[in-house]
Amino acid sequence: MNVKELVGSGEKIGLLTLPFLVIGLILNIMIPSVFHVGGPPAALKVVSILLLIPGLIIWIWSVILILTKVPQKQLITNGPYVLVKHPLYTDVALLVLPWLGFLLNTWLGLLIGIVLYIGSRLFAPAEEALLARTFGRTWEEYRRKVILPWL
């Protein structure tokens, strides 16, 4: 097993999301009024910041864990991985893209976040099958302990 296999489905998810991102950006530039969230209003700014900050922290934390544990071929079972099996995908899709988009006065972040999340769910079974083959019983024990396995 090579390190690229252990990193996961990021490449596939990115390829699925890319057309939506490109088309969304073009439409956002051509007809921005369709994507505006209204300024954003003060309440939406506050909520966006309150959710974006932990989103960025979880994203950085997940990346650090991947960069330190995957090269050693270790299954990551701590940090944000205690909550969900795929915190990097889930976090970027639900806590980073939508709220960053709102701060930039566009719905595009939410739309791309939804596509990214759907992509992560489509490719998660293959990634999890690989993790099960690679880590066996350790994976099964980890999988049973994840707090929000469906997210």
Buried (B, 14 or more C-beta within 10 A) or exposed (E): EEEEEBBBBBEBBEEBBEEBBEEBBEBBEEEEEEBEBEEBEEEBBEBBEEBBEBBBEBBEBBEEBBEEBBEEEEBBBEBBBBBBBBBBBBBBBBBBBBBBBBBBBBBBBBBBBBBBBBBBBEBBEEBBEBBBEBBEEBBEEBBEEBEEEEB
